Amino acid sequence: MSYRGLAAQPLDKKSLASVEKSLKGFATGDQVLSVTAQTDPSIVGGLIVEVGDKYIDMSIVTKIQKISNSLSQAV
């Protein structure tokens, strides 16, 4: 099973190990987790994770966009 992640800054060993531990729950049986971590400063902070066909966006830029959209709809 492959994991692709984006972070605003390179992850240190402790953070990467924590992410890998969390993602092992997606693996079943004897599947091996393959991790590819990349950086993208445009996401400001947080993580964007792809595990198989699942996409989890926990980036700050997406949260800011959601708040901005909510505020513009309320007016």
C-alpha positions, 0 to 999 in steps of 0.5 A: 500500500502506498502513501503519498503525503504533502507537508508545508515543511520537511517532516522530522523523523519523529513526525514521520514515524507518527504519521506512518504509525497512524497510516498503518491502520489502513493496511490489511494483512501482510500489506507493506506501507510505502511512504513518499513524503514531499513538501509544498510550502503553498499549503501553509501548514498541516498535511495532505495525505493520499492512501490508495483511493482516499484523500485527506486534506488537513492543510491550513490553506484549505481551512482558510478557503473554507472559512472565507467561503463561509464568510462570503456566503453569510453576507 
